[in-house]
Amino acid sequence: MKWGWVFLGVFLSLGTLSWGEKGLEIPEYDGRDRVHDLNAKNYKSVMKKYDVMVIYYHKNVDRSRSAMKQFQIEELALELAAQVLDDLDDEDIGFGLVDEKKDSAVAKKLGELVESIYIFADNEIIEYDGELAADTLVEFLYDVIEDPVEIIDNERELKGFHNIDEVIKLVGYFKSEKSPHYIEYDDAAEEFHPFVKFFATFDAKIAKKLKLKMNEVDFYEPFMEEPVSIPGKPYIESELVEYIEQHDRPTLRKLEPHSMYEIWEDDIDGEHIVAFAEEDDPDGFEFLEILKEVARENTDNPNLSIIWIDPDNFPLLVPYWERTFHIDLSSPQIGVVDVEDADSVWMEMDDEDDMPSADELEQWIEDVLDKYNDPMGNFHSVREGDFSKKQRIGIPVDEQGYSLKRLCIICPLLRY
């Protein structure tokens, strides 16, 4: 990378930024090139050098100055990630670039989606669906190089297991690592690694506290108090895979930087129910508890899935979301959003001391989805006069009451 000193200085400042309030500390770029430009001649030799290979398949930017500038920011993020992982003892992790036009021969070996990141690890190809930021990518790669199944051997590890409640997780009880039933479980874990957390124990005392029988696996949906025992034990790999695929859309799920695009693309009829709440804020915490109650009461409803966004995890996006939806994210918000154009309907919560009950919130969601969707599943004909005092439009309207603005919720700054 050979950029002007001023240009580079601006980009290097990104190394100290983090989307979240807490996150991995990324150093300033040391100027050493670690990211490979992959082509037909060097592809095989470079791939052989590393245990894990991260490849960014990008569009050609030669004819666009703005696209080139954006690409240089993306390349710097990869360089910073490579720098952080350069001294990793356990695994050699490499990074490469594939230009859709210049490296078409190599591009054929990748997926069809340009502007995608592919991670090659243990004979598996993982498509990364998160933001292209050094800290987020590094933390994701740390998960990639972990074993697909984490073993719970003691009380401390059991406590750590119970503290994980924001993601899908499974836990099973088996005789030993050599058990054929555990091997099937481990094979299933590899299919979902690192997106779904798999745990296992071989300790009878730990299994008793988890209320697990031999060869039984429990499935935990995010934010649910009790698990569901997967029927039909003992299982083969395909049975576990099928069950997870049928239950991989939680009733309440948190938008995370490392999986934000995957979650956003998993909409229901072109819509998402979106809730903003700061977990560390008293009002936000109270509202989140109400959301959890709604989710627990509707865990068997396949047509209800709420995306929870903690604004503290995305501070740079808060102004964008507030402008797009005309909402104030200093207090909790919930609305229904069209995934294509960001047309939206938001619940009015004027009195911060009087949060809606779980029943009121559930009823509001049902009313909006049932009453204000047209036959095509869009919001374009919604008028402000149709709403009670507890409801309002989140998009500007003209004198006839129709929406004027059609924007995408995913900020262009994050899209790679």
N, C-alpha and C positions, 0 to 999 in steps of 0.2 A: 504494500500500500504506500503510495507516494502522494500525499496530499499537502496542500499549503499549511504552514504552521498555524495560522489562525483557524483555518477550517478544521484541522486536526484537534486543535485545542478545544473547540466547541464540542466535538464528538467525545473527546476524552472525559469531559465533565459528566457524560452519561454513565461512566463507569462507577460513579459514586451514588447514582440514583437507584432507587428501588421502587417498584410499583407499590409494594406493601409497606406497612408501618415497620415491620420487622422482616428481615430477610438476610440472605447471604451477602457478606461484604465483598464487593468486587473491586480489585485494585485498578489503578490507572494502567493503561496500555503501555507496555515496555518497549514497543517498537519492533519487536521480533515477529516475523511472519511465520505462522504455524499452520495456517489454513492452506490446503493444497488446491490448485486448479487442476481438476481431473479431466483427462482426455483419454482417447482410445489407447494411446501408447503407455501411459503410466497408471491406468486404473487398477489393473491386477496387482502390480507391484506395491502400490500404496495401500490397497486393501489388505494385503498380507502382513503389513507392518503392525497392524493394530488389532486388539481384541474387540474393540467397539469402534465403529466408524459412523460419523454423523455427516450426512450429505445434504447440502442445500441445493435443490433443483430450482433454478431461478430463470426468469425470462431474460432475454437479451436486452441490454439497456444502452447500446451504443448510440442510438439515434435520439435519445431523450436526456437532456441535462437534468431535469427533475428526477427522472427514474434512476439515473446514475447516482445522484446525490443520496437518494433513499437506499440504493443498493450498498453504497459505501457505509452507511450507518448499520445496515444489516451485517455486512462483512465484519465491521468492527465488533459487533456483538459476538460473532463467532470467534474472532481472535481473542477477545477477552475470556470467553468460556474456555477456549483451548489453553490459554495462559494459566487459568486457575487449575485446570486438570492436568497440566504438564508434568507435575511432580507426583501424581497419584501412584502409590506403590502397587496396588492390587491389579490395576488394569491399565493398558495403554489405550487411550482414547484419541482417535484422530478426527480431523474435520476436513471436509472437502467441498468444493463448489462445482456444480455442473451447469453450464450455460445451455439453455434449450436449443440455441441456434448453432453455436460453435462446437458443442460437444454432443451432437445428436446421437452418435453411436453409443455413447455411455448413457444418454438419457433413456434409450430404449430399455435399459436394464432396470430403470426405476418405474414408479407408478405413472399414471397418466396426468396427474395434477401438477402443473407447473406452480412455482412458488410454494413448494412443500418441503418439509424436512423429513428425511428418512434416516432411521437409526438401524444399523446392521449390528446385531449382537446374538451370539449363540445360535447361529443359523436361522434367526428370526429377523423379519423386517418390521420395525415399529414406525408408524407414521405419527409424527409429533404434531399435535393440534393446539399448541399454546402460543403465547406471544414470543416473538423473537427478541428476547432480552437475555443478557448473559446470566444473571442470577437465576432466573426461572429455568433456563435450559440446563444449567449446571445442577440445580437441585433435582430436576427430572432425571438427569443422567445418573445421579447418585442412586436414585430408585431403580433405574434400569440394571445397574451392575449388582444390586442386591439379589439374594436368592429369591425365587418366586414364592417360596413358603417360609414363613418365619416361625420358628419353634418356640413354644412357651414352656419353659422349664421350671419357673419359680414364681413366687408371689409378686415380685417386682415386675416381671414381664407380664404377668396376668393383669396387674394394675395398668400397665402401659396399654395393653390390649383394650381394656374397658374405657380408657381415656380417648380412644379413637372413635369418633361418632359422626364425622362429616363425610365419610366415604363408605361405599359398599365394602363389606368385609365378610369373610367366611372363616369358620374354625371347625376343625375336625379332630376326633380322638382315634388314634390308631395304635396298634401293638408296637410297631417300631418302624424305622425308615425302610426296612427291608420288606415290610408288609406289602403284598400286591395291591391292597386297597389304598394304602398311602401312595404308592407309585402312580396309580390312576389319578389320585387327587393332585399330586405334584404335576403330572402331565396336563391336567386341566388348568392348573395355576399358570403354567407357561403360556397358555393361550391368551390369558388376560393380563399378564404381567407387562407393565407395572401399574395398570389402571385400576385393578381390583386387588384388594389386600387379602391374602390367604395366610391363615395361621393354622398351626396344628400342635397337639400335645401328645406325648407318649406316657404322661404321668397320670396315674389313676386319681390322685388327690386333686390335681388341677382339673381333670375331666369332671369330677364330681361337683366342683364349684361352678363349672360351666354347664352342669346338668346334661352332659353328653354321655351317650352310650358308646360302646366299642363300634368303630367304623361309621359313626354317625357324623354328619356335617350340618352345622347351623348357619343360616344365611341372615346377616344383619343388614337391614336397610338403613341408610343414614338417618340419624336422629330418632330412631325407634327405640323404645325402652326394652322390648323383648324381641328375640330372634324368631325365625321360622325354621323348623327342622325340615331339611330337604327330604321328601318322601322316597322310599324305595331303596334304603340301604341294604347291603353295600352297593356302591355305585361304580360304574365304569366311567371313563373320561367323558365320553359323548353325552351321558346323562347329566353330568355336572355342567358341561358346557351349555347344553340345551336349557337347563333350568336358569342359569345365570343370564343367558341371552333373552329369556322370557321375562326377566325381572330386573333388567339393567337400567330402567328409567325410574328413579326414586320419586316418591311423592313430594319430597322436599330435597333439593340438591343445591349445593353451594357452588357458585361460579368461581373457579380457580384459574389463576394465570396460565397454568400448564395445560389446561384442558378447555379453555373458554370457547374455542371455535367448535369443538366436538359437541359441547353441551348446547351451544346456540343453534347448531344445525339439527339437533334432535327436538324439533318442535312438534306440536300437536295441531294438525290442521292449519299450519301456517301461523300459529300464535304461541306466545309464551305468557305465562303469568309470572311477573317479575316483582320481587319485593326487595327494597333497599332498607337495610337496618345495620347500624353500627353495633357490633356485639359488646364493645366496651362502654357504650353509652347506656345510661339507665333506661331511657325510653326505647332505645334500639333493642336492648336485652329483653325488655318486657314484650315488645312486639314480636321478637324472634320466638319467645316462648309460646305466644299465641299461634304463630305459624306452625310450630311443632305440634301443638294440640290439634290444629286443623289437619295436618298431615297424618297424625296417628289415627284420627277418626276416619280418614279416607284412604288408608293404606291399600285397600283392596280395589280402589277405583282407578282403572288404567287410564282414564281420561283426565285425571288431575295430576299435574306436576308443576310445582312452584320452584322457580329459580331464585335463590337468595343471593343477593350481592351485598357484601360488606364494603361500603365506600372507602374504608380505611385501607383496603387491599388494592385499590385503584385510584390513588389520589390525583393522578394526572388526568383521569377520565371524568372526574366529578363535574368540572365546568361544562364539558361536552354533554354529559347526560342531562344536566340541569337546563342547558339551552335547548336540547333536542326535545325533551319532554315537558319543559316549563314546570318543573317541580323543584322543591327546596330539599336538598339531601341532608340538611342539618337535622332533619327529623325523619322518622320512618315513613316509607311510601310503599304502596302496592298498586299495581295496574296490570292491564292486559295489553300486550304489545304485538303488533303485526311484524313478523320477522323480516319482511321484505322492505317495507318503507317506513317503519317505526311509527305509523299511526297508532294512537294509544288512548286508553281510557284509564283514569286514575281515581282512586277512592279519595274523597275529601275527608281529611282528619284535622280539623281546625284546632280542636281542643287536645293538646298534648297530654293533659291529665286524664283524659277519658278515652283510652284506647278501645277499639272495637272488640267485642267478645269473639271467641272462636266461631260461635254460631252466626254472628253478624257478618264476620269476614267471609265465611263459607257461603252465606246467602248472597252477599254482594258479588262474589265471583260467579256464582250460578246465574244471577240476573244479567250480568254483563255478557257472559258467554252465550246465554240463551236469547236475550232480547235484542242485542245490538250487533250481532253478526248478520250480514246479508247472506243470501244463498251461496255466494262464492267464498264466504268466510272472511270478508274484509270489513274494515271499519269506516269505509269512505262515506257512508251515508248517515253517520251518527251526528246528531245535533245536540248542542248544549242544553236546549230546552227539555230534552228527554230525560234529564237527570234530576234526581232528588238533591237536597242540600248536601248529602253525603257523597255526591259524585260530581266529577267535572271532566272536561276534555283535556288531554295533555298536549294537544297540538293546536296552533292558531287556526281560527276559522274566519271565513268571509261573512258578509252581511246576510247571506242565505244560510249560514251555519255550516258550510262544508269545509273540510280541512284544506289548508293551503300548502302545508309543508309535508314532504315525503322524504324522509331521511333514513339511512341505515343506522341501526343502533351500534354496530361495531365500528369503533373509531378507526379511520383510515391510518392513523399513526401506528396502530397495532398490527395491521394486516400485512403479512409478508407474502 
